[in-house]
Amino acid sequence: MAIKKYDLESQLKELGIELESLTKQVEARAKEGMGLLQQQIYGKIVEKATEKLKSTRSTYIANLGMINDSDNLWVVFLKKDAEWIENGMPAGERIDQILNGGKPAKVSKSGNKYKTIPFKHNKNPQQTSRAQMQIQNVVKSELKKRGLDKTIMVDGRPKLGKAASLKNELAGPGMPVNRFNKPILAGLNIYQREHKTAGGKTQIKRDVMTFRTISESQKGSGLWFYKEMKGAHIFDEIEKEVDEMWGKMLTDIIGQVKIEVKE
């Protein structure tokens, strides 16, 4: 787990200051400052992730968190499911990693673990790689040809749930295929759902999806083999800047202690 810890009590001890020696007012200000620093670090990591990442951005940010381990220990962390984005991965088969990460896998009648993996084909362009964007453009064009590029209505009302299924319509000649020459867009479905805006209005959101099954039985097939992925190393990138923020906050606390001593 990528993690950044800040222990106020231990750090003050290194500077010859006992936490218990602080007045309640200074201690409260110090802890308030620690909470603010934690939020700033979290915000800095989100900012870097937004700047550096595309298709993995939402996964990275969703797995980023903050906790107080105790009254004096503040932690910013990245959960195990997103460590591969932070640290990178060598080239290789990803079946075990996918099956053992996130939600628990199901078990088939034959005893193999498996999962159904969703692929969304109308993601925000800022969260989409160049290859994914090319596939999305094909989907967008084909849906427009079929009059399915707008909210699908039935009897004057938006159809919710699975609104349309193209089955194998996008699996023919000229359609995107993977490196095994298998159609990428076979079984494409359009789902529609209601979404409440911040202003309380109801909007219809559309999810254009395909699904693939990953199973232990596919090991050695090459189906889930990925190229080497370089890590984002965002925690490493911000370390110097964060340490400077941390040092400034400690200097402020020491200054408050000195003022009290003088008084």
C-alpha positions as CSV (number, residue, x, y, z in Angstrom):
1,M,0.0,0.0,0.0
2,A,1.4,3.4,-1.0
3,I,1.3,5.5,2.1
4,K,2.4,8.8,3.6
5,K,2.3,9.1,7.5
6,Y,2.7,12.2,9.7
7,D,3.2,11.5,13.4
8,L,2.9,14.8,15.3
9,E,4.0,13.4,18.7
10,S,7.1,11.6,17.4
11,Q,8.2,14.6,15.3
12,L,7.9,17.0,18.3
13,K,9.9,14.6,20.5
14,E,12.7,14.7,18.0
15,L,12.7,18.5,18.4
16,G,12.8,18.2,22.2
17,I,9.1,19.1,22.7
18,E,6.7,16.8,24.6
19,L,3.2,17.0,23.2
20,E,1.9,17.0,26.8
21,S,3.9,20.2,27.5
22,L,1.8,22.1,25.0
23,T,-1.1,24.1,26.3
24,K,-4.5,22.9,25.1
25,Q,-4.8,25.9,22.8
26,V,-1.5,25.3,21.0
27,E,-2.2,21.5,20.9
28,A,-5.6,22.2,19.3
29,R,-4.0,24.5,16.7
30,A,-1.3,22.0,16.0
31,K,-3.9,19.2,15.4
32,E,-6.0,21.5,13.3
33,G,-2.9,22.3,11.2
34,M,-2.2,18.6,10.8
35,G,-5.8,17.9,9.5
36,L,-5.4,20.8,7.1
37,L,-2.0,19.5,5.9
38,Q,-3.5,16.1,5.3
39,Q,-6.3,17.6,3.1
40,Q,-3.7,19.6,1.2
41,I,-1.6,16.5,0.5
42,Y,-4.7,14.6,-0.6
43,G,-5.6,17.5,-2.9
44,K,-2.0,17.6,-4.3
45,I,-2.1,13.9,-5.1
46,V,-5.5,14.3,-6.9
47,E,-4.1,17.2,-8.8
48,K,-1.1,15.2,-10.0
49,A,-3.2,12.2,-10.8
50,T,-5.6,14.4,-12.9
51,E,-2.5,15.8,-14.7
52,K,-0.7,12.5,-15.4
53,L,-3.3,9.8,-15.7
54,K,-6.0,9.1,-18.3
55,S,-7.7,5.8,-18.5
56,T,-6.5,4.8,-14.9
57,R,-7.3,8.2,-13.3
58,S,-10.7,7.3,-11.9
59,T,-9.5,4.0,-10.4
60,Y,-6.5,5.8,-8.8
61,I,-8.5,8.6,-7.2
62,A,-11.3,6.2,-6.1
63,N,-8.6,4.2,-4.1
64,L,-7.0,7.2,-2.5
65,G,-8.0,7.8,1.1
66,M,-7.2,9.6,4.4
67,I,-7.5,8.4,7.9
68,N,-6.5,9.4,11.5
69,D,-4.8,6.3,13.0
70,S,-4.8,8.0,16.3
71,D,-5.1,11.5,17.8
72,N,-1.6,12.3,16.6
73,L,-1.1,10.3,13.4
74,W,-2.5,11.4,10.1
75,V,-2.3,9.1,7.0
76,V,-2.8,9.6,3.3
77,F,-2.9,6.2,1.5
78,L,-3.5,4.4,-1.8
79,K,-5.4,1.1,-1.5
80,K,-3.9,-2.2,-2.8
81,D,-6.2,-2.3,-5.9
82,A,-4.5,0.8,-7.3
83,E,-0.9,0.1,-6.3
84,W,-0.2,-1.2,-9.8
85,I,-0.9,2.3,-11.2
86,E,1.5,3.9,-8.7
87,N,4.3,1.4,-8.9
88,G,3.9,0.1,-12.4
89,M,3.9,-3.6,-13.6
90,P,6.2,-5.7,-15.7
91,A,4.9,-7.3,-18.9
92,G,3.0,-10.5,-18.3
93,E,-0.3,-12.2,-17.8
94,R,-2.7,-10.4,-15.4
95,I,-5.3,-13.1,-14.8
96,D,-4.4,-13.7,-11.1
97,Q,-4.1,-10.0,-10.4
98,I,-7.5,-9.2,-11.9
99,L,-9.3,-12.2,-10.2
100,N,-7.7,-11.5,-6.8
101,G,-8.3,-7.7,-6.8
102,G,-11.4,-5.7,-6.1
103,K,-14.7,-7.6,-5.7
104,P,-14.4,-11.3,-5.0
105,A,-14.4,-13.6,-8.0
106,K,-17.2,-16.1,-8.5
107,V,-16.5,-19.9,-9.0
108,S,-17.9,-21.8,-12.0
109,K,-19.3,-25.3,-11.8
110,S,-15.9,-26.6,-13.0
111,G,-14.3,-25.0,-10.0
112,N,-12.5,-22.1,-11.9
113,K,-12.6,-18.6,-10.5
114,Y,-14.0,-16.0,-12.9
115,K,-15.2,-12.4,-13.2
116,T,-17.2,-10.5,-15.7
117,I,-15.3,-7.3,-16.7
118,P,-17.2,-4.3,-18.0
119,F,-15.8,-2.0,-20.7
120,K,-17.4,1.4,-21.1
121,H,-17.3,2.9,-24.6
122,N,-18.6,6.4,-23.9
123,K,-16.1,7.6,-21.3
124,N,-14.9,11.2,-20.9
125,P,-12.1,11.8,-23.5
126,Q,-9.9,13.0,-20.7
127,Q,-10.1,9.5,-19.1
128,T,-9.5,7.7,-22.3
129,S,-6.3,6.5,-24.0
130,R,-5.7,7.1,-27.7
131,A,-6.5,3.4,-28.6
132,Q,-9.7,3.5,-26.6
133,M,-10.7,6.8,-28.1
134,Q,-10.5,5.3,-31.6
135,I,-12.9,2.5,-30.6
136,Q,-15.2,5.1,-29.0
137,N,-15.3,7.1,-32.2
138,V,-16.4,3.9,-34.1
139,V,-19.1,3.3,-31.5
140,K,-20.3,6.9,-31.7
141,S,-20.5,6.8,-35.5
142,E,-22.3,3.5,-35.6
143,L,-24.8,4.5,-32.9
144,K,-25.6,7.7,-34.9
145,K,-26.2,5.6,-38.1
146,R,-28.8,3.6,-36.2
147,G,-30.4,6.6,-34.4
148,L,-29.2,5.4,-31.0
149,D,-27.0,8.3,-30.2
150,K,-29.6,10.2,-28.2
151,T,-31.7,9.2,-25.2
152,I,-33.9,6.2,-26.2
153,M,-37.6,6.8,-25.6
154,V,-40.6,4.5,-25.2
155,D,-44.1,5.9,-25.1
156,G,-42.7,9.4,-24.6
157,R,-40.5,8.4,-21.6
158,P,-36.8,7.5,-21.3
159,K,-36.3,3.8,-21.3
160,L,-34.3,2.8,-18.2
161,G,-32.1,-0.2,-17.7
162,K,-31.0,-2.0,-20.8
163,A,-32.3,0.4,-23.5
164,A,-30.8,-1.3,-26.6
165,S,-28.7,-4.3,-27.6
166,L,-26.7,-4.4,-30.8
167,K,-25.6,-8.0,-30.2
168,N,-23.2,-8.8,-33.1
169,E,-24.1,-5.8,-35.3
170,L,-20.6,-4.3,-34.6
171,A,-18.7,-7.6,-35.0
172,G,-18.6,-7.7,-38.7
173,P,-15.9,-6.6,-41.3
174,G,-14.3,-3.3,-40.7
175,M,-15.1,-3.3,-37.0
176,P,-12.4,-3.1,-34.3
177,V,-10.7,-6.4,-33.3
178,N,-8.2,-7.5,-30.7
179,R,-4.8,-9.0,-31.5
180,F,-6.5,-12.4,-31.7
181,N,-8.7,-11.0,-34.5
182,K,-11.8,-11.3,-32.2
183,P,-14.4,-8.5,-32.4
184,I,-14.1,-6.0,-29.5
185,L,-17.6,-4.6,-29.8
186,A,-19.6,-7.8,-30.0
187,G,-22.5,-7.8,-27.6
188,L,-22.6,-4.0,-27.2
189,N,-25.5,-2.8,-25.0
190,I,-26.8,0.7,-24.1
191,Y,-28.0,1.3,-20.5
192,Q,-29.9,4.3,-19.4
193,R,-30.3,5.6,-15.8
194,E,-31.6,8.6,-14.0
195,H,-29.1,10.9,-12.4
196,K,-29.8,13.8,-10.0
197,T,-27.7,16.9,-10.6
198,A,-26.4,19.1,-7.8
199,G,-29.3,21.5,-8.5
200,G,-31.9,18.7,-8.0
201,K,-32.7,18.2,-11.7
202,T,-33.1,14.7,-13.1
203,Q,-30.9,13.8,-16.1
204,I,-30.6,10.6,-18.1
205,K,-27.1,9.1,-18.1
206,R,-26.1,6.6,-20.8
207,D,-23.5,3.8,-20.4
208,V,-22.4,2.1,-23.6
209,M,-21.0,-1.2,-22.5
210,T,-19.5,-4.5,-23.6
211,F,-18.5,-7.3,-21.2
212,R,-15.8,-9.9,-21.2
213,T,-15.3,-12.9,-18.9
214,I,-11.9,-13.6,-17.4
215,S,-11.3,-17.1,-15.9
216,E,-8.6,-19.2,-14.4
217,S,-9.2,-21.6,-17.3
218,Q,-7.7,-19.0,-19.7
219,K,-4.2,-19.1,-18.1
220,G,-1.6,-19.5,-20.7
221,S,-3.9,-18.5,-23.6
222,G,-2.4,-15.0,-23.9
223,L,-5.8,-13.4,-23.7
224,W,-5.0,-11.2,-20.7
225,F,-1.4,-10.5,-21.4
226,Y,-0.4,-6.8,-21.0
227,K,2.7,-4.9,-22.0
228,E,5.0,-3.4,-19.3
229,M,3.3,-0.4,-17.6
230,K,5.4,2.3,-16.1
231,G,4.3,3.6,-12.6
232,A,2.9,7.0,-12.0
233,H,5.1,7.4,-8.8
234,I,2.9,10.3,-7.7
235,F,3.7,9.8,-4.0
236,D,7.4,10.0,-4.8
237,E,6.9,13.1,-7.0
238,I,5.2,15.2,-4.3
239,E,7.4,14.0,-1.4
240,K,9.8,16.9,-1.4
241,E,7.0,19.5,-1.7
242,V,5.0,17.8,1.1
243,D,8.0,17.5,3.4
244,E,8.5,21.3,3.0
245,M,4.8,21.9,3.9
246,W,5.3,19.6,6.9
247,G,8.4,21.4,8.0
248,K,6.7,24.8,7.7
249,M,3.9,23.6,9.9
250,L,6.3,22.3,12.6
251,T,8.1,25.6,12.5
252,D,4.8,27.4,13.2
253,I,4.1,25.1,16.1
254,I,7.6,25.7,17.6
255,G,7.1,29.4,17.1
256,Q,3.8,29.2,19.1
257,V,5.6,27.3,21.9
258,K,8.4,29.9,22.1
259,I,5.8,32.7,22.3
260,E,4.1,30.9,25.2
261,V,7.4,30.5,27.0
262,K,8.2,34.2,26.7
263,E,4.8,35.1,28.0
